[in-house]
Amino acid sequence: MNAPRALRRALFPALVLAALVASCGEEAPLSIDWGTTTPVSGTVVGDVVEVTAGPAGGRFVLTTIVDPPVGGTGYAVTGDVRYEDVTGQGFLEMWSFFEGDGAYFSRTLDTAGPLAALSGSSPPRAFALPFLLEGAPAAPEALEIAVVLPGAGTVAVGPLTLGPLDGVTSTTGVWWTDSTGGLIGGIGGSVVGVLAALGVWLVARGRRRDAVLGAMWVGLGAGIVTFAVGLYAVVDGQGYGVYYPLLLLGGLLALVCGLGYPVIRRRYEAVELRRMHALDAA
């Protein structure tokens, strides 16, 4: 959708309702809950299944879906994944088995978005394992979902949903990659730090009162807007590298400027009062 972000935010509830209405009468997606489905590998902890690999890594099959209820142009398995201290580049994997036509895999090996690879550590984020049925003679006999790690690491996978392919893409719709998000956070934090230091220097000397207080108002507004965009990024399904720097920078700006404004104003008033007393004494 190419509508402005603000319009998308305003229309989001209506779009969700429209999607629900449009889905009435269609076959409901298949859900796999680890509370009722025993995983082949890993340990169920709450509503997730955790797998932990040693230095040699390994392939950990989570479940096999026999005679999956799929059709149309394709299908996708979606859910949330969290991982810690993953060495190298791991991934989630789905094998689609077709009668007399072999097997084909889908893997999360992208750089960002729901198809991003598993590397390092990440809080829960959305993932997708799509498969396009283009040229396939029939629906698959079975689907096998697995976690593949080249080395040590822990991966926790939440409940799975098998549904239509519609809306599942690679990096389409991703605002920026995780590396770009790191640059945004680093550069933004540095700029805020330099401006804060300059403001402290000016306040201590009682200079540029109107400019500093005006900048505080601008910073407060920018912080609120940035934080709101970060919240929308979460709702929009963006990755950690997108929403985290927005929430962090926006929250810091809003807090620092919002709480600091009355303190700085009183500081300027105190400096001005001392200046007036000095003039009176002279």
ChimeraX commands (.cxc) that place a marker at each C-alpha (Angstrom):
marker #1 position 0.00,0.00,0.00 radius 0.5
marker #1 position 1.40,3.39,-1.01 radius 0.5
marker #1 position -0.84,5.53,1.17 radius 0.5
marker #1 position 0.89,7.88,3.61 radius 0.5
marker #1 position 1.84,6.31,6.91 radius 0.5
marker #1 position -0.59,8.50,8.85 radius 0.5
marker #1 position -3.46,7.39,6.61 radius 0.5
marker #1 position -2.43,3.76,6.97 radius 0.5
marker #1 position -2.39,4.15,10.74 radius 0.5
marker #1 position -5.84,5.68,10.75 radius 0.5
marker #1 position -7.24,3.00,8.45 radius 0.5
marker #1 position -5.59,0.05,10.18 radius 0.5
marker #1 position -8.65,-1.03,12.27 radius 0.5
marker #1 position -10.89,-0.77,9.21 radius 0.5
marker #1 position -8.46,-2.81,7.13 radius 0.5
marker #1 position -8.33,-5.50,9.78 radius 0.5
marker #1 position -12.13,-5.61,9.93 radius 0.5
marker #1 position -12.34,-5.78,6.15 radius 0.5
marker #1 position -9.88,-8.66,6.09 radius 0.5
marker #1 position -11.92,-10.53,8.69 radius 0.5
marker #1 position -15.13,-9.98,6.76 radius 0.5
marker #1 position -13.49,-11.05,3.50 radius 0.5
marker #1 position -12.28,-14.24,5.13 radius 0.5
marker #1 position -15.77,-15.32,6.21 radius 0.5
marker #1 position -16.76,-18.52,4.48 radius 0.5
marker #1 position -13.12,-19.43,3.70 radius 0.5
marker #1 position -11.34,-22.31,5.34 radius 0.5
marker #1 position -9.72,-21.18,8.57 radius 0.5
marker #1 position -5.91,-21.32,8.76 radius 0.5
marker #1 position -4.41,-24.31,10.54 radius 0.5
marker #1 position -2.90,-23.46,13.93 radius 0.5
marker #1 position -0.30,-25.50,15.77 radius 0.5
marker #1 position -0.21,-24.89,19.51 radius 0.5
marker #1 position 2.69,-26.45,21.41 radius 0.5
marker #1 position 0.39,-26.99,24.35 radius 0.5
marker #1 position -1.53,-29.58,22.34 radius 0.5
marker #1 position 1.05,-30.60,19.71 radius 0.5
marker #1 position 4.14,-32.43,20.95 radius 0.5
marker #1 position 7.23,-31.22,19.06 radius 0.5
marker #1 position 9.65,-33.76,17.58 radius 0.5
marker #1 position 12.61,-31.79,18.97 radius 0.5
marker #1 position 13.05,-29.27,21.73 radius 0.5
marker #1 position 11.35,-28.52,25.02 radius 0.5
marker #1 position 7.98,-26.82,25.45 radius 0.5
marker #1 position 8.26,-23.80,27.74 radius 0.5
marker #1 position 4.96,-21.99,28.11 radius 0.5
marker #1 position 3.64,-21.40,24.60 radius 0.5
marker #1 position 6.99,-21.83,22.80 radius 0.5
marker #1 position 9.25,-24.75,21.96 radius 0.5
marker #1 position 12.95,-24.19,22.68 radius 0.5
marker #1 position 15.83,-25.94,20.96 radius 0.5
marker #1 position 19.42,-25.56,22.08 radius 0.5
marker #1 position 22.38,-26.57,19.94 radius 0.5
marker #1 position 25.96,-27.25,20.97 radius 0.5
marker #1 position 29.07,-26.05,19.10 radius 0.5
marker #1 position 28.41,-28.54,16.28 radius 0.5
marker #1 position 24.92,-27.14,15.61 radius 0.5
marker #1 position 22.28,-29.38,14.11 radius 0.5
marker #1 position 18.90,-29.69,12.40 radius 0.5
marker #1 position 15.93,-29.85,14.77 radius 0.5
marker #1 position 12.58,-30.97,13.35 radius 0.5
marker #1 position 9.70,-29.28,15.17 radius 0.5
marker #1 position 6.68,-30.89,13.55 radius 0.5
marker #1 position 5.31,-32.54,10.40 radius 0.5
marker #1 position 1.95,-31.52,8.96 radius 0.5
marker #1 position 0.37,-34.40,7.01 radius 0.5
marker #1 position -2.14,-33.57,4.24 radius 0.5
marker #1 position -1.94,-29.83,4.90 radius 0.5
marker #1 position -5.09,-27.86,3.98 radius 0.5
marker #1 position -3.48,-25.64,1.34 radius 0.5
marker #1 position -4.31,-24.53,-2.18 radius 0.5
marker #1 position -4.59,-21.47,-4.34 radius 0.5
marker #1 position -1.38,-19.78,-5.42 radius 0.5
marker #1 position 0.61,-20.91,-2.42 radius 0.5
marker #1 position 0.84,-21.12,1.35 radius 0.5
marker #1 position 3.00,-19.99,4.23 radius 0.5
marker #1 position 3.80,-21.05,7.77 radius 0.5
marker #1 position 4.04,-18.00,10.04 radius 0.5
marker #1 position 4.72,-17.33,13.70 radius 0.5
marker #1 position 7.17,-15.68,16.10 radius 0.5
marker #1 position 10.75,-16.66,16.82 radius 0.5
marker #1 position 13.20,-15.61,19.53 radius 0.5
marker #1 position 16.88,-16.57,19.64 radius 0.5
marker #1 position 19.95,-16.08,21.80 radius 0.5
marker #1 position 23.68,-16.35,21.06 radius 0.5
marker #1 position 23.23,-18.03,17.68 radius 0.5
marker #1 position 26.64,-18.62,16.13 radius 0.5
marker #1 position 26.86,-18.05,12.38 radius 0.5
marker #1 position 23.72,-17.88,10.29 radius 0.5
marker #1 position 20.93,-20.21,11.30 radius 0.5
marker #1 position 17.49,-20.39,9.76 radius 0.5
marker #1 position 13.99,-21.80,9.96 radius 0.5
marker #1 position 13.18,-24.32,7.28 radius 0.5
marker #1 position 10.07,-25.84,5.69 radius 0.5
marker #1 position 10.22,-28.86,3.39 radius 0.5
marker #1 position 7.20,-29.44,1.11 radius 0.5
marker #1 position 6.85,-33.08,0.00 radius 0.5
marker #1 position 4.91,-33.82,-3.22 radius 0.5
marker #1 position 3.80,-37.26,-4.34 radius 0.5
marker #1 position 6.03,-38.40,-7.19 radius 0.5
marker #1 position 7.51,-34.91,-7.60 radius 0.5
marker #1 position 10.16,-34.75,-4.91 radius 0.5
marker #1 position 10.58,-32.24,-2.10 radius 0.5
marker #1 position 11.28,-28.51,-2.03 radius 0.5
marker #1 position 12.42,-26.22,0.79 radius 0.5
marker #1 position 11.76,-22.68,2.00 radius 0.5
marker #1 position 14.26,-21.04,4.35 radius 0.5
marker #1 position 14.57,-17.78,6.27 radius 0.5
marker #1 position 17.86,-16.60,4.78 radius 0.5
marker #1 position 17.04,-12.98,4.00 radius 0.5
marker #1 position 18.73,-9.96,5.56 radius 0.5
marker #1 position 15.60,-8.41,7.08 radius 0.5
marker #1 position 11.88,-8.84,7.49 radius 0.5
marker #1 position 9.94,-12.02,8.23 radius 0.5
marker #1 position 12.34,-14.08,6.12 radius 0.5
marker #1 position 15.45,-12.87,7.97 radius 0.5
marker #1 position 18.08,-15.39,9.06 radius 0.5
marker #1 position 18.77,-16.27,12.69 radius 0.5
marker #1 position 22.04,-14.76,13.89 radius 0.5
marker #1 position 23.14,-13.43,17.26 radius 0.5
marker #1 position 20.24,-12.62,19.58 radius 0.5
marker #1 position 16.80,-11.17,19.03 radius 0.5
marker #1 position 13.60,-10.63,21.03 radius 0.5
marker #1 position 10.45,-12.22,19.61 radius 0.5
marker #1 position 9.89,-11.24,15.98 radius 0.5
marker #1 position 7.65,-12.42,13.18 radius 0.5
marker #1 position 8.83,-14.98,10.64 radius 0.5
marker #1 position 7.34,-16.54,7.51 radius 0.5
marker #1 position 8.09,-19.67,5.48 radius 0.5
marker #1 position 6.28,-19.20,2.14 radius 0.5
marker #1 position 5.92,-21.57,-0.79 radius 0.5
marker #1 position 4.57,-20.71,-4.24 radius 0.5
marker #1 position 2.53,-23.49,-5.86 radius 0.5
marker #1 position 3.40,-22.32,-9.37 radius 0.5
marker #1 position 3.57,-25.36,-11.65 radius 0.5
marker #1 position 2.93,-27.83,-8.83 radius 0.5
marker #1 position 0.64,-30.68,-9.96 radius 0.5
marker #1 position -1.15,-30.90,-6.61 radius 0.5
marker #1 position -1.01,-29.83,-2.98 radius 0.5
marker #1 position 1.85,-31.31,-0.94 radius 0.5
marker #1 position 1.46,-34.55,0.97 radius 0.5
marker #1 position 3.28,-33.19,4.00 radius 0.5
marker #1 position 5.16,-30.20,5.38 radius 0.5
marker #1 position 8.13,-30.49,7.73 radius 0.5
marker #1 position 9.13,-27.50,9.88 radius 0.5
marker #1 position 12.62,-27.40,11.39 radius 0.5
marker #1 position 15.26,-25.16,12.98 radius 0.5
marker #1 position 18.75,-25.37,11.46 radius 0.5
marker #1 position 21.78,-24.02,13.35 radius 0.5
marker #1 position 25.39,-24.14,12.11 radius 0.5
marker #1 position 26.72,-23.82,15.65 radius 0.5
marker #1 position 25.72,-23.13,19.23 radius 0.5
marker #1 position 22.60,-21.17,20.10 radius 0.5
marker #1 position 19.10,-21.30,21.51 radius 0.5
marker #1 position 15.96,-20.75,19.43 radius 0.5
marker #1 position 12.38,-20.47,20.74 radius 0.5
marker #1 position 9.53,-20.83,18.25 radius 0.5
marker #1 position 5.98,-19.84,19.14 radius 0.5
marker #1 position 2.70,-21.30,17.87 radius 0.5
marker #1 position 2.58,-21.84,14.10 radius 0.5
marker #1 position -0.10,-20.84,11.61 radius 0.5
marker #1 position -0.47,-22.39,8.15 radius 0.5
marker #1 position -2.40,-20.12,5.81 radius 0.5
marker #1 position -2.56,-18.63,2.30 radius 0.5
marker #1 position 0.49,-17.05,0.71 radius 0.5
marker #1 position -1.26,-13.67,0.32 radius 0.5
marker #1 position 0.66,-10.84,1.96 radius 0.5
marker #1 position 3.82,-12.81,2.76 radius 0.5
marker #1 position 6.87,-11.29,1.07 radius 0.5
marker #1 position 10.60,-11.13,1.53 radius 0.5
marker #1 position 11.96,-7.66,2.21 radius 0.5
marker #1 position 9.01,-5.98,0.49 radius 0.5
marker #1 position 7.48,-3.55,2.94 radius 0.5
marker #1 position 10.52,-3.57,5.22 radius 0.5
marker #1 position 11.49,0.01,5.99 radius 0.5
marker #1 position 15.21,-0.72,6.34 radius 0.5
marker #1 position 17.63,-3.50,7.25 radius 0.5
marker #1 position 18.97,-4.25,10.73 radius 0.5
marker #1 position 22.37,-2.77,9.82 radius 0.5
marker #1 position 20.69,0.46,8.70 radius 0.5
marker #1 position 18.73,0.46,11.94 radius 0.5
marker #1 position 22.01,0.24,13.85 radius 0.5
marker #1 position 23.35,3.25,11.92 radius 0.5
marker #1 position 20.17,5.21,12.59 radius 0.5
marker #1 position 20.40,4.45,16.31 radius 0.5
marker #1 position 24.12,5.26,16.49 radius 0.5
marker #1 position 24.01,8.47,14.47 radius 0.5
marker #1 position 20.77,9.63,16.10 radius 0.5
marker #1 position 22.13,8.97,19.59 radius 0.5
marker #1 position 25.36,10.84,18.77 radius 0.5
marker #1 position 23.48,13.86,17.41 radius 0.5
marker #1 position 21.22,13.97,20.46 radius 0.5
marker #1 position 24.26,13.74,22.74 radius 0.5
marker #1 position 26.10,16.60,20.99 radius 0.5
marker #1 position 23.01,18.84,21.03 radius 0.5
marker #1 position 22.42,18.05,24.71 radius 0.5
marker #1 position 26.01,18.97,25.58 radius 0.5
marker #1 position 25.68,22.23,23.63 radius 0.5
marker #1 position 22.42,23.00,25.42 radius 0.5
marker #1 position 23.96,22.38,28.84 radius 0.5
marker #1 position 26.84,24.71,27.96 radius 0.5
marker #1 position 24.47,27.48,26.85 radius 0.5
marker #1 position 22.19,27.07,29.88 radius 0.5
marker #1 position 25.13,27.21,32.30 radius 0.5
marker #1 position 26.07,30.59,30.83 radius 0.5
marker #1 position 22.52,31.88,30.52 radius 0.5
marker #1 position 22.80,32.32,26.76 radius 0.5
marker #1 position 20.35,31.77,23.89 radius 0.5
marker #1 position 17.35,31.30,26.16 radius 0.5
marker #1 position 14.69,31.47,23.44 radius 0.5
marker #1 position 16.66,29.22,21.07 radius 0.5
marker #1 position 17.29,26.55,23.71 radius 0.5
marker #1 position 13.72,26.52,25.03 radius 0.5
marker #1 position 12.38,26.48,21.48 radius 0.5
marker #1 position 14.65,23.54,20.66 radius 0.5
marker #1 position 13.28,21.72,23.71 radius 0.5
marker #1 position 9.74,22.06,22.35 radius 0.5
marker #1 position 10.87,20.84,18.94 radius 0.5
marker #1 position 12.69,17.92,20.55 radius 0.5
marker #1 position 9.61,17.00,22.57 radius 0.5
marker #1 position 7.42,16.98,19.47 radius 0.5
marker #1 position 10.00,15.05,17.45 radius 0.5
marker #1 position 10.35,12.51,20.25 radius 0.5
marker #1 position 6.60,11.91,20.49 radius 0.5
marker #1 position 6.29,11.53,16.72 radius 0.5
marker #1 position 9.30,9.20,16.50 radius 0.5
marker #1 position 8.02,7.06,19.35 radius 0.5
marker #1 position 4.58,6.87,17.72 radius 0.5
marker #1 position 6.17,5.77,14.44 radius 0.5
marker #1 position 8.08,3.11,16.39 radius 0.5
marker #1 position 4.82,1.82,17.86 radius 0.5
marker #1 position 3.32,1.72,14.38 radius 0.5
marker #1 position 6.38,-0.21,13.18 radius 0.5
marker #1 position 5.58,-2.86,15.80 radius 0.5
marker #1 position 1.95,-3.03,14.64 radius 0.5
marker #1 position 3.12,-3.13,11.01 radius 0.5
marker #1 position 5.23,-6.21,11.73 radius 0.5
marker #1 position 8.59,-4.52,11.19 radius 0.5
marker #1 position 11.69,-6.16,12.61 radius 0.5
marker #1 position 13.70,-5.32,15.73 radius 0.5
marker #1 position 16.17,-3.24,13.68 radius 0.5
marker #1 position 13.32,-0.97,12.61 radius 0.5
marker #1 position 11.18,-0.41,15.69 radius 0.5
marker #1 position 13.87,-0.50,18.40 radius 0.5
marker #1 position 15.89,2.61,17.34 radius 0.5
marker #1 position 12.65,4.52,16.78 radius 0.5
marker #1 position 11.26,3.64,20.19 radius 0.5
marker #1 position 14.59,4.26,21.92 radius 0.5
marker #1 position 15.39,7.62,20.31 radius 0.5
marker #1 position 11.78,8.82,20.44 radius 0.5
marker #1 position 11.37,7.81,24.07 radius 0.5
marker #1 position 14.64,9.43,25.13 radius 0.5
marker #1 position 13.87,12.67,23.29 radius 0.5
marker #1 position 10.37,12.90,24.73 radius 0.5
marker #1 position 11.52,12.16,28.28 radius 0.5
marker #1 position 14.60,14.40,28.24 radius 0.5
marker #1 position 12.85,17.35,26.61 radius 0.5
marker #1 position 9.57,16.93,28.44 radius 0.5
marker #1 position 11.08,16.56,31.91 radius 0.5
marker #1 position 14.01,18.88,31.25 radius 0.5
marker #1 position 12.03,21.86,29.93 radius 0.5
marker #1 position 10.78,23.18,33.30 radius 0.5
marker #1 position 14.21,22.60,34.88 radius 0.5
marker #1 position 16.01,24.53,32.16 radius 0.5
marker #1 position 13.45,27.33,32.22 radius 0.5
marker #1 position 13.94,27.74,35.98 radius 0.5
marker #1 position 17.70,27.70,35.44 radius 0.5
marker #1 position 17.45,30.55,32.95 radius 0.5
marker #1 position 15.19,32.47,35.34 radius 0.5
marker #1 position 17.71,32.01,38.14 radius 0.5
marker #1 position 20.55,33.25,35.92 radius 0.5
marker #1 position 18.48,36.26,34.87 radius 0.5
marker #1 position 17.56,36.99,38.52 radius 0.5
marker #1 position 21.23,36.94,39.54 radius 0.5
marker #1 position 22.06,39.25,36.68 radius 0.5
marker #1 position 19.37,41.71,37.79 radius 0.5
marker #1 position 20.62,41.59,41.40 radius 0.5
marker #1 position 24.13,42.28,40.19 radius 0.5
marker #1 position 22.94,45.30,38.23 radius 0.5
marker #1 position 21.01,46.58,41.26 radius 0.5
marker #1 position 24.06,46.16,43.48 radius 0.5
marker #1 position 26.17,48.12,41.05 radius 0.5
marker link #1:1,2 radius 0.2
marker link #1:2,3 radius 0.2
marker link #1:3,4 radius 0.2
marker link #1:4,5 radius 0.2
marker link #1:5,6 radius 0.2
marker link #1:6,7 radius 0.2
marker link #1:7,8 radius 0.2
marker link #1:8,9 radius 0.2
marker link #1:9,10 radius 0.2
marker link #1:10,11 radius 0.2
marker link #1:11,12 radius 0.2
marker link #1:12,13 radius 0.2
marker link #1:13,14 radius 0.2
marker link #1:14,15 radius 0.2
marker link #1:15,16 radius 0.2
marker link #1:16,17 radius 0.2
marker link #1:17,18 radius 0.2
marker link #1:18,19 radius 0.2
marker link #1:19,20 radius 0.2
marker link #1:20,21 radius 0.2
marker link #1:21,22 radius 0.2
marker link #1:22,23 radius 0.2
marker link #1:23,24 radius 0.2
marker link #1:24,25 radius 0.2
marker link #1:25,26 radius 0.2
marker link #1:26,27 radius 0.2
marker link #1:27,28 radius 0.2
marker link #1:28,29 radius 0.2
marker link #1:29,30 radius 0.2
marker link #1:30,31 radius 0.2
marker link #1:31,32 radius 0.2
marker link #1:32,33 radius 0.2
marker link #1:33,34 radius 0.2
marker link #1:34,35 radius 0.2
marker link #1:35,36 radius 0.2
marker link #1:36,37 radius 0.2
marker link #1:37,38 radius 0.2
marker link #1:38,39 radius 0.2
marker link #1:39,40 radius 0.2
marker link #1:40,41 radius 0.2
marker link #1:41,42 radius 0.2
marker link #1:42,43 radius 0.2
marker link #1:43,44 radius 0.2
marker link #1:44,45 radius 0.2
marker link #1:45,46 radius 0.2
marker link #1:46,47 radius 0.2
marker link #1:47,48 radius 0.2
marker link #1:48,49 radius 0.2
marker link #1:49,50 radius 0.2
marker link #1:50,51 radius 0.2
marker link #1:51,52 radius 0.2
marker link #1:52,53 radius 0.2
marker link #1:53,54 radius 0.2
marker link #1:54,55 radius 0.2
marker link #1:55,56 radius 0.2
marker link #1:56,57 radius 0.2
marker link #1:57,58 radius 0.2
marker link #1:58,59 radius 0.2
marker link #1:59,60 radius 0.2
marker link #1:60,61 radius 0.2
marker link #1:61,62 radius 0.2
marker link #1:62,63 radius 0.2
marker link #1:63,64 radius 0.2
marker link #1:64,65 radius 0.2
marker link #1:65,66 radius 0.2
marker link #1:66,67 radius 0.2
marker link #1:67,68 radius 0.2
marker link #1:68,69 radius 0.2
marker link #1:69,70 radius 0.2
marker link #1:70,71 radius 0.2
marker link #1:71,72 radius 0.2
marker link #1:72,73 radius 0.2
marker link #1:73,74 radius 0.2
marker link #1:74,75 radius 0.2
marker link #1:75,76 radius 0.2
marker link #1:76,77 radius 0.2
marker link #1:77,78 radius 0.2
marker link #1:78,79 radius 0.2
marker link #1:79,80 radius 0.2
marker link #1:80,81 radius 0.2
marker link #1:81,82 radius 0.2
marker link #1:82,83 radius 0.2
marker link #1:83,84 radius 0.2
marker link #1:84,85 radius 0.2
marker link #1:85,86 radius 0.2
marker link #1:86,87 radius 0.2
marker link #1:87,88 radius 0.2
marker link #1:88,89 radius 0.2
marker link #1:89,90 radius 0.2
marker link #1:90,91 radius 0.2
marker link #1:91,92 radius 0.2
marker link #1:92,93 radius 0.2
marker link #1:93,94 radius 0.2
marker link #1:94,95 radius 0.2
marker link #1:95,96 radius 0.2
marker link #1:96,97 radius 0.2
marker link #1:97,98 radius 0.2
marker link #1:98,99 radius 0.2
marker link #1:99,100 radius 0.2
marker link #1:100,101 radius 0.2
marker link #1:101,102 radius 0.2
marker link #1:102,103 radius 0.2
marker link #1:103,104 radius 0.2
marker link #1:104,105 radius 0.2
marker link #1:105,106 radius 0.2
marker link #1:106,107 radius 0.2
marker link #1:107,108 radius 0.2
marker link #1:108,109 radius 0.2
marker link #1:109,110 radius 0.2
marker link #1:110,111 radius 0.2
marker link #1:111,112 radius 0.2
marker link #1:112,113 radius 0.2
marker link #1:113,114 radius 0.2
marker link #1:114,115 radius 0.2
marker link #1:115,116 radius 0.2
marker link #1:116,117 radius 0.2
marker link #1:117,118 radius 0.2
marker link #1:118,119 radius 0.2
marker link #1:119,120 radius 0.2
marker link #1:120,121 radius 0.2
marker link #1:121,122 radius 0.2
marker link #1:122,123 radius 0.2
marker link #1:123,124 radius 0.2
marker link #1:124,125 radius 0.2
marker link #1:125,126 radius 0.2
marker link #1:126,127 radius 0.2
marker link #1:127,128 radius 0.2
marker link #1:128,129 radius 0.2
marker link #1:129,130 radius 0.2
marker link #1:130,131 radius 0.2
marker link #1:131,132 radius 0.2
marker link #1:132,133 radius 0.2
marker link #1:133,134 radius 0.2
marker link #1:134,135 radius 0.2
marker link #1:135,136 radius 0.2
marker link #1:136,137 radius 0.2
marker link #1:137,138 radius 0.2
marker link #1:138,139 radius 0.2
marker link #1:139,140 radius 0.2
marker link #1:140,141 radius 0.2
marker link #1:141,142 radius 0.2
marker link #1:142,143 radius 0.2
marker link #1:143,144 radius 0.2
marker link #1:144,145 radius 0.2
marker link #1:145,146 radius 0.2
marker link #1:146,147 radius 0.2
marker link #1:147,148 radius 0.2
marker link #1:148,149 radius 0.2
marker link #1:149,150 radius 0.2
marker link #1:150,151 radius 0.2
marker link #1:151,152 radius 0.2
marker link #1:152,153 radius 0.2
marker link #1:153,154 radius 0.2
marker link #1:154,155 radius 0.2
marker link #1:155,156 radius 0.2
marker link #1:156,157 radius 0.2
marker link #1:157,158 radius 0.2
marker link #1:158,159 radius 0.2
marker link #1:159,160 radius 0.2
marker link #1:160,161 radius 0.2
marker link #1:161,162 radius 0.2
marker link #1:162,163 radius 0.2
marker link #1:163,164 radius 0.2
marker link #1:164,165 radius 0.2
marker link #1:165,166 radius 0.2
marker link #1:166,167 radius 0.2
marker link #1:167,168 radius 0.2
marker link #1:168,169 radius 0.2
marker link #1:169,170 radius 0.2
marker link #1:170,171 radius 0.2
marker link #1:171,172 radius 0.2
marker link #1:172,173 radius 0.2
marker link #1:173,174 radius 0.2
marker link #1:174,175 radius 0.2
marker link #1:175,176 radius 0.2
marker link #1:176,177 radius 0.2
marker link #1:177,178 radius 0.2
marker link #1:178,179 radius 0.2
marker link #1:179,180 radius 0.2
marker link #1:180,181 radius 0.2
marker link #1:181,182 radius 0.2
marker link #1:182,183 radius 0.2
marker link #1:183,184 radius 0.2
marker link #1:184,185 radius 0.2
marker link #1:185,186 radius 0.2
marker link #1:186,187 radius 0.2
marker link #1:187,188 radius 0.2
marker link #1:188,189 radius 0.2
marker link #1:189,190 radius 0.2
marker link #1:190,191 radius 0.2
marker link #1:191,192 radius 0.2
marker link #1:192,193 radius 0.2
marker link #1:193,194 radius 0.2
marker link #1:194,195 radius 0.2
marker link #1:195,196 radius 0.2
marker link #1:196,197 radius 0.2
marker link #1:197,198 radius 0.2
marker link #1:198,199 radius 0.2
marker link #1:199,200 radius 0.2
marker link #1:200,201 radius 0.2
marker link #1:201,202 radius 0.2
marker link #1:202,203 radius 0.2
marker link #1:203,204 radius 0.2
marker link #1:204,205 radius 0.2
marker link #1:205,206 radius 0.2
marker link #1:206,207 radius 0.2
marker link #1:207,208 radius 0.2
marker link #1:208,209 radius 0.2
marker link #1:209,210 radius 0.2
marker link #1:210,211 radius 0.2
marker link #1:211,212 radius 0.2
marker link #1:212,213 radius 0.2
marker link #1:213,214 radius 0.2
marker link #1:214,215 radius 0.2
marker link #1:215,216 radius 0.2
marker link #1:216,217 radius 0.2
marker link #1:217,218 radius 0.2
marker link #1:218,219 radius 0.2
marker link #1:219,220 radius 0.2
marker link #1:220,221 radius 0.2
marker link #1:221,222 radius 0.2
marker link #1:222,223 radius 0.2
marker link #1:223,224 radius 0.2
marker link #1:224,225 radius 0.2
marker link #1:225,226 radius 0.2
marker link #1:226,227 radius 0.2
marker link #1:227,228 radius 0.2
marker link #1:228,229 radius 0.2
marker link #1:229,230 radius 0.2
marker link #1:230,231 radius 0.2
marker link #1:231,232 radius 0.2
marker link #1:232,233 radius 0.2
marker link #1:233,234 radius 0.2
marker link #1:234,235 radius 0.2
marker link #1:235,236 radius 0.2
marker link #1:236,237 radius 0.2
marker link #1:237,238 radius 0.2
marker link #1:238,239 radius 0.2
marker link #1:239,240 radius 0.2
marker link #1:240,241 radius 0.2
marker link #1:241,242 radius 0.2
marker link #1:242,243 radius 0.2
marker link #1:243,244 radius 0.2
marker link #1:244,245 radius 0.2
marker link #1:245,246 radius 0.2
marker link #1:246,247 radius 0.2
marker link #1:247,248 radius 0.2
marker link #1:248,249 radius 0.2
marker link #1:249,250 radius 0.2
marker link #1:250,251 radius 0.2
marker link #1:251,252 radius 0.2
marker link #1:252,253 radius 0.2
marker link #1:253,254 radius 0.2
marker link #1:254,255 radius 0.2
marker link #1:255,256 radius 0.2
marker link #1:256,257 radius 0.2
marker link #1:257,258 radius 0.2
marker link #1:258,259 radius 0.2
marker link #1:259,260 radius 0.2
marker link #1:260,261 radius 0.2
marker link #1:261,262 radius 0.2
marker link #1:262,263 radius 0.2
marker link #1:263,264 radius 0.2
marker link #1:264,265 radius 0.2
marker link #1:265,266 radius 0.2
marker link #1:266,267 radius 0.2
marker link #1:267,268 radius 0.2
marker link #1:268,269 radius 0.2
marker link #1:269,270 radius 0.2
marker link #1:270,271 radius 0.2
marker link #1:271,272 radius 0.2
marker link #1:272,273 radius 0.2
marker link #1:273,274 radius 0.2
marker link #1:274,275 radius 0.2
marker link #1:275,276 radius 0.2
marker link #1:276,277 radius 0.2
marker link #1:277,278 radius 0.2
marker link #1:278,279 radius 0.2
marker link #1:279,280 radius 0.2
marker link #1:280,281 radius 0.2
marker link #1:281,282 radius 0.2
view
